[in-house]
Amino acid sequence: MTEDEKEKAKAAALAGIGAGVGSVGGATVGVLELAATSGSVTAISAGMVIGLGAAAGAGIAYGIYRLFKKRKSR
């Protein structure tokens, strides 16, 4: 495995971990949203919150990875 492939694998793994963490946070918010509103929020909107949490978590994790990678290379 080349160094470039190793870097891509690290970035993908960290983005996956971030997506998992974001999903948990999104699921928590989605469930609280469903519980707080008596029927006005559907499962679809709760699912959207979970998906957005996953996407945000992946993006944040990848951004942090890139930030630390730049600091390390200096």
VEXDREN-2710 file (C-alpha; in Angstrom, 1 decimal):
% VEXDREN-2710
k/r/px/py/pz
1/MET/0.0/0.0/0.0
2/THR/1.5/3.4/-1.0
3/GLU/1.6/6.4/1.3
4/ASP/-1.2/8.1/-0.8
5/GLU/-3.4/5.1/-0.4
6/LYS/-2.7/5.0/3.4
7/GLU/-3.7/8.7/3.7
8/LYS/-6.9/8.1/1.8
9/ALA/-7.7/5.1/4.0
10/LYS/-7.1/7.2/7.1
11/ALA/-9.3/10.0/5.9
12/ALA/-12.1/7.6/4.9
13/ALA/-11.9/5.8/8.3
14/LEU/-12.1/9.1/10.2
15/ALA/-15.0/10.3/8.1
16/GLY/-16.8/7.1/8.8
17/ILE/-16.2/7.5/12.5
18/GLY/-17.5/11.1/12.3
19/ALA/-20.6/9.9/10.5
20/GLY/-21.3/7.4/13.2
21/VAL/-20.9/10.0/15.9
22/GLY/-23.0/12.4/13.9
23/SER/-25.7/9.7/13.4
24/VAL/-25.9/9.2/17.2
25/GLY/-26.2/12.9/17.8
26/GLY/-28.8/13.2/15.0
27/ALA/-30.7/10.3/16.3
28/THR/-30.8/11.8/19.8
29/VAL/-32.1/15.1/18.4
30/GLY/-34.6/13.3/16.1
31/VAL/-36.0/11.2/18.9
32/LEU/-36.3/14.3/21.2
33/GLU/-38.0/16.1/18.3
34/LEU/-40.5/13.3/17.9
35/ALA/-41.1/13.2/21.7
36/ALA/-41.4/16.9/22.1
37/THR/-44.0/17.4/19.5
38/SER/-47.2/15.4/19.6
39/GLY/-47.4/14.1/16.1
40/SER/-46.6/17.2/14.1
41/VAL/-43.1/15.9/13.3
42/THR/-43.0/12.8/11.1
43/ALA/-40.5/10.0/11.1
44/ILE/-39.3/11.3/7.8
45/SER/-38.2/14.6/9.3
46/ALA/-36.5/12.7/12.2
47/GLY/-34.7/10.6/9.6
48/MET/-33.6/13.8/7.8
49/VAL/-32.2/15.1/11.1
50/ILE/-30.3/11.8/11.6
51/GLY/-28.9/12.0/8.0
52/LEU/-27.9/15.6/8.4
53/GLY/-26.2/14.7/11.7
54/ALA/-24.2/12.0/9.9
55/ALA/-23.2/14.2/7.1
56/ALA/-22.1/17.0/9.5
57/GLY/-20.2/14.5/11.6
58/ALA/-18.3/13.2/8.6
59/GLY/-17.5/16.6/7.3
60/ILE/-16.3/17.9/10.7
61/ALA/-14.2/14.8/11.3
62/TYR/-12.6/15.1/7.8
63/GLY/-12.0/18.8/8.3
64/ILE/-10.3/18.2/11.7
65/TYR/-8.1/15.5/10.0
66/ARG/-7.1/17.9/7.3
67/LEU/-6.3/20.6/9.8
68/PHE/-4.0/18.3/11.9
69/LYS/-2.4/16.9/8.7
70/LYS/-1.5/20.4/7.6
71/ARG/0.0/21.2/11.0
72/LYS/2.0/18.0/11.0
73/SER/3.5/18.6/7.6
74/ARG/4.8/22.1/8.5
END
